[in-house]
């Protein structure tokens, strides 16, 4: 009887521990490797000026 209760306790511990992931199972999306490594193009338009330039003497 003691062996059975120990086995149940160990089984309960393993069931509660699980694999450590929280939430539903999510399969990774398959993306092409070339598209993932291509950097985004830089913005070519300059930012608008926030104040008027000061005149130089």
C-alpha positions in Angstrom: 0.0 0.0 0.0 2.8 2.4 0.8 4.4 1.7 -2.6 1.2 2.5 -4.4 0.7 5.9 -2.6 4.3 6.8 -3.3 3.8 5.9 -7.0 0.6 8.1 -7.1 2.4 11.0 -5.4 5.2 10.8 -8.0 2.8 10.5 -10.9 0.9 13.6 -9.5 4.1 15.6 -9.3 5.0 14.8 -12.9 1.5 15.6 -14.1 1.5 19.0 -12.3 5.1 19.8 -13.4 4.3 19.2 -17.1 6.9 20.6 -19.5 7.0 24.1 -18.1 5.2 25.8 -21.1 2.2 27.9 -20.3 -0.8 28.3 -22.5 -1.8 26.4 -25.6 0.6 24.6 -27.9 1.8 26.8 -30.7 3.6 25.4 -33.7 6.3 27.7 -35.2 5.4 29.3 -38.6 7.5 28.4 -41.5 9.1 31.6 -43.0 11.6 31.6 -45.9 15.1 32.2 -44.5 16.0 34.8 -47.2 13.1 37.0 -46.2 13.9 36.8 -42.5 17.5 38.0 -43.0 16.8 40.9 -45.4 17.0 44.2 -43.5 14.2 46.8 -43.8 15.0 49.7 -46.2 16.0 53.0 -44.4 13.7 56.0 -44.6 14.9 58.3 -47.4 12.9 61.4 -46.4 14.4 63.6 -43.7 12.4 64.5 -40.6 10.7 67.9 -40.6 12.4 70.8 -38.9 10.9 71.6 -35.5 12.2 75.2 -35.3 13.5 77.9 -37.7 17.3 78.0 -38.2 19.0 80.8 -36.3 20.9 83.4 -38.4 24.7 83.4 -38.1 26.3 86.8 -37.6 
